[in-house]
Amino acid sequence: MPRGNQADVAQVITDWHLTSRQSSALVDAFLEAEDGDTRQYILSHPELVLEEREPVLPEEVNDDRLTRYGNDLMKSMELVLYFVQITLSRLGDHRFGELNKTEKVIIAPVVKKVSKYTEKLTKAITRLQIHKLQ
């Protein structure tokens, strides 16, 4: 890390309570930035920068407070989140606009299927009324 930037980056990491993995991703993005404006944007909007980075497959977690089903459900939700993050990253890629007509025709049915299942997932999660549990 170049001199004079450590304190600014450390402050963002502390203020945002970033994990070591998130901190590493933030530092990588900061070091990859080509100019001062981009570095300032990264420090001002770390959440956006971290969303744009390639997600990491969740680690196997076994929470003793949960039943086997609860752990399976938690793992499933973390995997869904992981793949949604990857998909959003791909959809936000500049190459998305460069797909030719044939590619769009081939991909369209899968996009419709994902959209349909996303709606079903949203309804199922809404029925859980998680917000009442918090």
Backbone as a printed PyTorch tensor [residue, N CA C, xyz], in Angstrom:
tensor([[[  0.8570,  -1.1750,   0.0000],
         [  0.0000,   0.0000,   0.0000],
         [  0.9000,   1.2350,   0.0000]],

        [[  0.6420,   2.1400,  -0.9440],
         [  1.4700,   3.3540,  -1.0090],
         [  1.3470,   4.1860,   0.2580]],

        [[  2.4450,   4.8460,   0.5960],
         [  2.4620,   5.7120,   1.7690],
         [  1.3910,   6.7810,   1.6680]],

        [[  0.8060,   7.1010,   2.8010],
         [ -0.1970,   8.1540,   2.8440],
         [ -1.6130,   7.6400,   2.6350]],

        [[ -1.7610,   6.4000,   2.2200],
         [ -3.0960,   5.8440,   1.9700],
         [ -3.5400,   4.8530,   3.0420]],

        [[ -2.5800,   4.3590,   3.7980],
         [ -2.9050,   3.3280,   4.7830],
         [ -3.9750,   3.7850,   5.7660]],

        [[ -3.8340,   4.9840,   6.2810],
         [ -4.7840,   5.4740,   7.2880],
         [ -6.1870,   5.6010,   6.7160]],

        [[ -6.3010,   6.1040,   5.4790],
         [ -7.6180,   6.2550,   4.8540],
         [ -8.2920,   4.9080,   4.6360]],

        [[ -7.5190,   3.9500,   4.1300],
         [ -8.0710,   2.6100,   3.8820],
         [ -8.4230,   1.9350,   5.2100]],

        [[ -7.5560,   2.0470,   6.1990],
         [ -7.8150,   1.4600,   7.5170],
         [ -9.0760,   2.0530,   8.1420]],

        [[ -9.2760,   3.3490,   7.9490],
         [-10.4670,   4.0040,   8.4990],
         [-11.7370,   3.4350,   7.8740]],

        [[-11.7210,   3.2210,   6.5670],
         [-12.8860,   2.6480,   5.8850],
         [-13.1380,   1.2240,   6.3900]],

        [[-12.0800,   0.4440,   6.5130],
         [-12.2090,  -0.9320,   6.9970],
         [-12.8200,  -0.9480,   8.3950]],

        [[-12.3630,  -0.0470,   9.2470],
         [-12.8770,   0.0370,  10.6160],
         [-14.3170,   0.5420,  10.6380]],

        [[-14.5850,   1.6230,   9.9120],
         [-15.9280,   2.2130,   9.9060],
         [-16.9860,   1.2510,   9.3680]],

        [[-16.6160,   0.4750,   8.3680],
         [-17.5620,  -0.4360,   7.7230],
         [-17.5270,  -1.8320,   8.3470]],

        [[-16.6730,  -2.0440,   9.3410],
         [-16.5670,  -3.3470,  10.0190],
         [-16.3530,  -4.4740,   9.0040]],

        [[-15.4070,  -4.2710,   8.0980],
         [-15.1590,  -5.2500,   7.0490],
         [-14.4330,  -6.4750,   7.6000]],

        [[-14.7870,  -7.6230,   7.0470],
         [-14.0920,  -8.8510,   7.3980],
         [-12.7100,  -8.8210,   6.7510]],

        [[-11.8590,  -9.7790,   7.1100],
         [-10.5160,  -9.8110,   6.5090],
         [-10.6150, -10.0390,   4.9980]],

        [[-11.5420, -10.8660,   4.5680],
         [-11.7210, -11.1210,   3.1440],
         [-12.1960,  -9.8550,   2.4150]],

        [[-13.1500,  -9.1470,   3.0130],
         [-13.6340,  -7.8980,   2.4250],
         [-12.5340,  -6.8460,   2.4200]],

        [[-11.7720,  -6.7920,   3.5000],
         [-10.6600,  -5.8350,   3.5820],
         [ -9.6530,  -6.0970,   2.4770]],

        [[ -9.3460,  -7.3500,   2.2590],
         [ -8.4050,  -7.7280,   1.2100],
         [ -8.9330,  -7.3170,  -0.1640]],

        [[-10.2210,  -7.5450,  -0.4020],
         [-10.8340,  -7.1670,  -1.6790],
         [-10.8120,  -5.6510,  -1.8660]],

        [[-11.0580,  -4.9090,  -0.7740],
         [-11.0330,  -3.4480,  -0.8430],
         [ -9.6240,  -2.9510,  -1.1670]],

        [[ -8.6240,  -3.5000,  -0.4970],
         [ -7.2350,  -3.1090,  -0.7490],
         [ -6.8530,  -3.4410,  -2.1870]],

        [[ -7.2420,  -4.6250,  -2.6710],
         [ -6.9470,  -5.0010,  -4.0600],
         [ -7.5620,  -4.0030,  -5.0380]],

        [[ -8.8320,  -3.6580,  -4.8010],
         [ -9.5020,  -2.6940,  -5.6850],
         [ -8.8030,  -1.3410,  -5.6250]],

        [[ -8.4090,  -0.9340,  -4.4330],
         [ -7.7280,   0.3440,  -4.2530],
         [ -6.4040,   0.3600,  -5.0150]],

        [[ -5.6520,  -0.7180,  -4.8950],
         [ -4.3470,  -0.7940,  -5.5740],
         [ -4.4890,  -0.8970,  -7.0890]],

        [[ -5.5930,  -1.4740,  -7.5520],
         [ -5.8290,  -1.6080,  -8.9910],
         [ -6.3460,  -0.3070,  -9.6150]],

        [[ -6.8220,   0.6120,  -8.7850],
         [ -7.3850,   1.8650,  -9.2930],
         [ -6.3250,   2.6390, -10.0740]],

        [[ -6.7540,   3.2060, -11.1850],
         [ -5.8150,   3.8710, -12.0820],
         [ -5.5490,   5.3300, -11.7300]],

        [[ -6.4410,   5.9410, -10.9680],
         [ -6.2360,   7.3600, -10.6540],
         [ -6.8250,   7.6990,  -9.2910]],

        [[ -6.5580,   8.9120,  -8.8550],
         [ -7.0050,   9.3790,  -7.5540],
         [ -8.5070,   9.4400,  -7.4060]],

        [[ -9.2100,   9.8110,  -8.4740],
         [-10.6760,   9.8730,  -8.4130],
         [-11.2690,   8.4920,  -8.1680]],

        [[-10.7210,   7.5040,  -8.8460],
         [-11.2100,   6.1300,  -8.6640],
         [-10.9120,   5.6410,  -7.2570]],

        [[ -9.7120,   5.9550,  -6.7430],
         [ -9.3730,   5.5520,  -5.3780],
         [-10.3160,   6.2210,  -4.3690]],

        [[-10.6190,   7.4870,  -4.5840],
         [-11.5340,   8.1910,  -3.6840],
         [-12.9370,   7.5830,  -3.7420]],

        [[-13.3680,   7.1990,  -4.9390],
         [-14.6790,   6.5560,  -5.0990],
         [-14.7130,   5.2580,  -4.2980]],

        [[-13.6430,   4.4670,  -4.3860],
         [-13.5560,   3.1960,  -3.6620],
         [-13.6720,   3.4290,  -2.1630]],

        [[-12.9960,   4.4570,  -1.6550],
         [-13.0590,   4.7510,  -0.2290],
         [-14.4120,   5.3200,   0.1850]],

        [[-15.0700,   6.0310,  -0.7110],
         [-16.3660,   6.6340,  -0.4010],
         [-17.5170,   5.6400,  -0.5200]],

        [[-17.3380,   4.6260,  -1.3760],
         [-18.4130,   3.6660,  -1.6460],
         [-17.8970,   2.2320,  -1.5870]],

        [[-17.3560,   1.8110,  -0.4590],
         [-16.7750,   0.4690,  -0.4050],
         [-17.8000,  -0.6370,  -0.6480]],

        [[-19.0490,  -0.4030,  -0.2280],
         [-20.0760,  -1.4310,  -0.4090],
         [-20.3360,  -1.7120,  -1.8810]],

        [[-20.2860,  -0.6740,  -2.7040],
         [-20.5090,  -0.8670,  -4.1420],
         [-19.3290,  -1.5940,  -4.7740]],

        [[-18.1540,  -1.2390,  -4.3490],
         [-16.9500,  -1.8830,  -4.8780],
         [-16.9330,  -3.3580,  -4.5000]],

        [[-17.2950,  -3.6720,  -3.2610],
         [-17.2840,  -5.0590,  -2.8130],
         [-18.3560,  -5.8790,  -3.5220]],

        [[-19.4990,  -5.2740,  -3.8350],
         [-20.5350,  -5.9740,  -4.5840],
         [-20.0560,  -6.3470,  -5.9800]],

        [[-19.2250,  -5.4850,  -6.5580],
         [-18.7580,  -5.6950,  -7.9240],
         [-17.6610,  -6.7440,  -8.0050]],

        [[-17.0100,  -7.0370,  -6.8900],
         [-15.9280,  -8.0180,  -6.8880],
         [-16.5010,  -9.4210,  -7.0070]],

        [[-15.6960, -10.3300,  -7.4970],
         [-16.1190, -11.7240,  -7.6270],
         [-16.4070, -12.3000,  -6.2460]],

        [[-17.5990, -12.8610,  -6.0570],
         [-17.9270, -13.4260,  -4.7450],
         [-17.1080, -14.6840,  -4.4510]],

        [[-17.0320, -15.0200,  -3.1980],
         [-16.2900, -16.1930,  -2.7580],
         [-17.3000, -17.2300,  -2.2740]],

        [[-17.1210, -18.4650,  -2.7070],
         [-18.0070, -19.5470,  -2.2970],
         [-18.0080, -19.6390,  -0.7750]],

        [[-19.2120, -19.6670,  -0.1770],
         [-19.2680, -19.6920,   1.2890],
         [-18.6100, -20.9550,   1.8580]],

        [[-18.0110, -20.7740,   3.0010],
         [-17.3880, -21.8960,   3.6870],
         [-18.4630, -22.7670,   4.3270]],

        [[-18.1310, -24.0220,   4.5220],
         [-19.0480, -24.9470,   5.1930],
         [-19.2340, -24.4800,   6.6260]],

        [[-20.4680, -24.2080,   6.9960],
         [-20.7610, -23.7420,   8.3380],
         [-21.7360, -24.7190,   8.9870]],

        [[-21.4550, -25.0520,  10.2150],
         [-22.3590, -25.8930,  10.9840],
         [-22.6080, -25.1860,  12.3030]],

        [[-23.7450, -24.5500,  12.4050],
         [-24.1010, -23.7970,  13.6050],
         [-24.7760, -24.7490,  14.5900]],

        [[-24.1620, -24.9370,  15.7420],
         [-24.6860, -25.8580,  16.7500],
         [-26.0570, -25.4460,  17.2770]],

        [[-26.4170, -24.2000,  17.0830],
         [-27.7300, -23.7340,  17.5510],
         [-28.8550, -24.1690,  16.6260]],

        [[-28.4880, -24.6200,  15.4100],
         [-29.4810, -25.0050,  14.4190],
         [-29.6000, -26.5170,  14.2970]],

        [[-30.7880, -26.9530,  13.9230],
         [-30.9850, -28.3680,  13.6160],
         [-30.3000, -28.6720,  12.2920]],

        [[-30.2760, -29.9260,  11.9340],
         [-29.6850, -30.2960,  10.6420],
         [-30.4240, -29.5720,   9.5060]],

        [[-31.7560, -29.5530,   9.6030],
         [-32.5430, -28.8420,   8.5890],
         [-32.2030, -27.3540,   8.5810]],

        [[-32.0720, -26.7490,   9.7560],
         [-31.7230, -25.3270,   9.8370],
         [-30.3870, -25.0410,   9.1870]],

        [[-29.4030, -25.9140,   9.4350],
         [-28.0880, -25.7580,   8.7980],
         [-28.1730, -25.9440,   7.2850]],

        [[-28.9550, -26.9290,   6.8440],
         [-29.1340, -27.1380,   5.4030],
         [-29.7860, -25.9210,   4.7500]],

        [[-30.7880, -25.3600,   5.4330],
         [-31.4630, -24.1730,   4.9080],
         [-30.5000, -22.9900,   4.8370]],

        [[-29.7040, -22.8230,   5.8810],
         [-28.7270, -21.7300,   5.9090],
         [-27.7220, -21.8930,   4.7690]],

        [[-27.2140, -23.0960,   4.5820],
         [-26.2540, -23.3560,   3.5130],
         [-26.8890, -23.0790,   2.1500]],

        [[-28.1260, -23.5080,   1.9680],
         [-28.8190, -23.2590,   0.6980],
         [-28.9550, -21.7710,   0.4230]],

        [[-29.3090, -21.0090,   1.4430],
         [-29.4640, -19.5600,   1.2770],
         [-28.1230, -18.9100,   0.9350]],

        [[-27.0480, -19.3630,   1.5740],
         [-25.7290, -18.8000,   1.2820],
         [-25.2960, -19.1300,  -0.1500]],

        [[-25.6270, -20.3320,  -0.6190],
         [-25.2980, -20.6970,  -1.9980],
         [-26.1140, -19.8890,  -2.9980]],

        [[-27.3960, -19.6780,  -2.6810],
         [-28.2260, -18.8350,  -3.5520],
         [-27.6240, -17.4410,  -3.6330]],

        [[-27.2580, -16.8940,  -2.4910],
         [-26.6570, -15.5620,  -2.4610],
         [-25.3850, -15.5160,  -3.2960]],

        [[-24.5550, -16.5260,  -3.1550],
         [-23.3090, -16.6080,  -3.9250],
         [-23.5870, -16.5750,  -5.4300]],

        [[-24.5160, -17.4000,  -5.8810],
         [-24.7940, -17.4620,  -7.3130],
         [-25.5440, -16.2260,  -7.8210]],

        [[-26.3550, -15.6220,  -6.9800],
         [-27.0050, -14.3610,  -7.3670],
         [-25.9420, -13.2780,  -7.5500]],

        [[-24.9700, -13.2360,  -6.6470],
         [-23.8970, -12.2460,  -6.7690],
         [-23.1010, -12.4640,  -8.0610]],

        [[-22.8150, -13.7030,  -8.3880],
         [-22.1000, -13.9950,  -9.6330],
         [-22.9300, -13.5580, -10.8300]],

        [[-24.2130, -13.8960, -10.8140],
         [-25.0960, -13.5430, -11.9280],
         [-25.1960, -12.0340, -12.0920]],

        [[-25.3430, -11.3160, -10.9860],
         [-25.4080,  -9.8530, -11.0730],
         [-24.1110,  -9.2800, -11.6150]],

        [[-23.0040,  -9.8830, -11.2280],
         [-21.7110,  -9.4510, -11.7540],
         [-21.6530,  -9.6490, -13.2630]],

        [[-22.1180, -10.8000, -13.7270],
         [-22.1060, -11.0840, -15.1690],
         [-23.0470, -10.1420, -15.9300]],

        [[-24.2110,  -9.8870, -15.3530],
         [-25.1770,  -9.0000, -16.0120],
         [-24.6870,  -7.5580, -16.0460]],

        [[-23.8670,  -7.1860, -15.0740],
         [-23.3150,  -5.8360, -15.0270],
         [-22.0540,  -5.6630, -15.8500]],

        [[-21.5530,  -6.7430, -16.3930],
         [-20.3280,  -6.7170, -17.1960],
         [-20.5870,  -5.9730, -18.5080]],

        [[-19.6150,  -5.1810, -18.9450],
         [-19.7760,  -4.4230, -20.1890],
         [-19.9940,  -5.3290, -21.3940]],

        [[-19.5430,  -6.5680, -21.3160],
         [-19.7030,  -7.4930, -22.4440],
         [-21.1440,  -7.9240, -22.6450]],

        [[-21.9890,  -7.7350, -21.6290],
         [-23.3990,  -8.0950, -21.7570],
         [-24.0330,  -7.3630, -22.9370]],

        [[-23.6960,  -6.1050, -23.0930],
         [-24.2310,  -5.3060, -24.1980],
         [-23.6760,  -5.7110, -25.5500]],

        [[-22.6340,  -6.5220, -25.5380],
         [-22.0060,  -6.9500, -26.7960],
         [-22.5240,  -8.2980, -27.2860]],

        [[-23.4670,  -8.9010, -26.5450],
         [-24.0240, -10.1710, -27.0010],
         [-24.7280,  -9.9720, -28.3360]],

        [[-24.5180, -10.9060, -29.2620],
         [-25.2010, -10.7840, -30.5480],
         [-26.6000, -11.3770, -30.4450]],

        [[-27.3840, -11.2090, -31.4880],
         [-28.7880, -11.6170, -31.4820],
         [-28.9370, -13.1160, -31.2200]],

        [[-28.0950, -13.9230, -31.8410],
         [-28.1570, -15.3730, -31.6500],
         [-27.9180, -15.7360, -30.1890]],

        [[-26.9320, -15.1190, -29.5720],
         [-26.6400, -15.3920, -28.1640],
         [-27.8350, -15.0230, -27.2870]],

        [[-28.4420, -13.8780, -27.5780],
         [-29.5960, -13.4370, -26.7920],
         [-30.7560, -14.4160, -26.9190]],

        [[-30.9780, -14.9410, -28.1320],
         [-32.0500, -15.9120, -28.3540],
         [-31.7770, -17.1930, -27.5700]],

        [[-30.5350, -17.6190, -27.5420],
         [-30.1600, -18.8400, -26.8200],
         [-30.2950, -18.6480, -25.3160]],

        [[-29.9120, -17.5030, -24.8270],
         [-29.9070, -17.2280, -23.3850],
         [-31.3000, -16.8840, -22.8490]],

        [[-32.1720, -16.3120, -23.6650],
         [-33.4800, -15.8110, -23.2200],
         [-34.3060, -16.8280, -22.4310]],

        [[-34.4320, -18.0830, -22.8640],
         [-35.2510, -19.0330, -22.0750],
         [-34.7150, -19.2600, -20.6590]],

        [[-33.4090, -19.2670, -20.5240],
         [-32.8200, -19.4580, -19.1940],
         [-33.0750, -18.2270, -18.3340]],

        [[-32.9870, -17.0540, -18.9250],
         [-33.2680, -15.8170, -18.1960],
         [-34.7130, -15.8180, -17.6960]],

        [[-35.6410, -16.2480, -18.5380],
         [-37.0580, -16.3210, -18.1370],
         [-37.2410, -17.3250, -16.9980]],

        [[-36.5570, -18.4500, -17.0850],
         [-36.6460, -19.4700, -16.0390],
         [-36.0940, -18.9360, -14.7180]],

        [[-34.9710, -18.2530, -14.7740],
         [-34.3820, -17.6600, -13.5650],
         [-35.3520, -16.6420, -12.9720]],

        [[-35.9440, -15.8250, -13.8170],
         [-36.8900, -14.8170, -13.3480],
         [-38.0790, -15.4680, -12.6450]],

        [[-38.5920, -16.5420, -13.2270],
         [-39.7330, -17.2580, -12.6430],
         [-39.3720, -17.8230, -11.2650]],

        [[-38.2120, -18.4600, -11.1620],
         [-37.8040, -19.0390,  -9.8890],
         [-37.4340, -17.9630,  -8.8710]],

        [[-36.9460, -16.8400,  -9.3370],
         [-36.6470, -15.7340,  -8.4290],
         [-37.9350, -15.2310,  -7.7780]],

        [[-38.9960, -15.1460,  -8.5730],
         [-40.2930, -14.7340,  -8.0260],
         [-40.7840, -15.7390,  -6.9860]],

        [[-40.6490, -17.0260,  -7.2860],
         [-41.0640, -18.0610,  -6.3350],
         [-40.2560, -17.9830,  -5.0440]],

        [[-38.9590, -17.7790,  -5.1810],
         [-38.0930, -17.6720,  -4.0070],
         [-38.4790, -16.4610,  -3.1630]],

        [[-38.7310, -15.3410,  -3.8140],
         [-39.1300, -14.1310,  -3.0940],
         [-40.4190, -14.3640,  -2.3220]],

        [[-41.3900, -15.0430,  -2.9330],
         [-42.6560, -15.3300,  -2.2440],
         [-42.4350, -16.2630,  -1.0530]],

        [[-41.5880, -17.2810,  -1.2310],
         [-41.3190, -18.2190,  -0.1400],
         [-40.6210, -17.5240,   1.0230]],

        [[-39.6740, -16.6720,   0.7110],
         [-38.9590, -15.9400,   1.7660],
         [-39.8990, -14.9720,   2.4710]],

        [[-40.7610, -14.3230,   1.7100],
         [-41.7250, -13.3910,   2.3000],
         [-42.6450, -14.1220,   3.2710]],

        [[-43.0320, -15.3440,   2.9130],
         [-43.9030, -16.1320,   3.8100],
         [-43.2050, -16.4610,   5.1250]],

        [[-41.8810, -16.5580,   5.1070],
         [-41.1560, -16.8460,   6.3540],
         [-41.2710, -15.7090,   7.3500]],

        [[-41.5210, -14.5160,   6.8410],
         [-41.6460, -13.3100,   7.6730],
         [-40.4620, -13.1940,   8.6260]],

        [[-39.2870, -13.2920,   8.0360],
         [-38.0430, -13.2100,   8.8010],
         [-37.9880, -11.9290,   9.6360]],

        [[-38.4960, -10.8290,   9.0770],
         [-38.4060,  -9.5520,   9.7890],
         [-39.0890,  -9.5970,  11.1480]],

        [[-40.0730, -10.4790,  11.3310],
         [-40.7520, -10.5890,  12.6210],
         [-39.8870, -11.3250,  13.6360]],

        [[-38.9100, -12.1010,  13.1430],
         [-38.0430, -12.8570,  14.0280],
         [-36.9100, -12.0250,  14.5790]],

        [[-36.6310, -10.9060,  13.9550],
         [-35.4730, -10.1010,  14.3580],
         [-35.8220,  -9.1260,  15.4450]]])
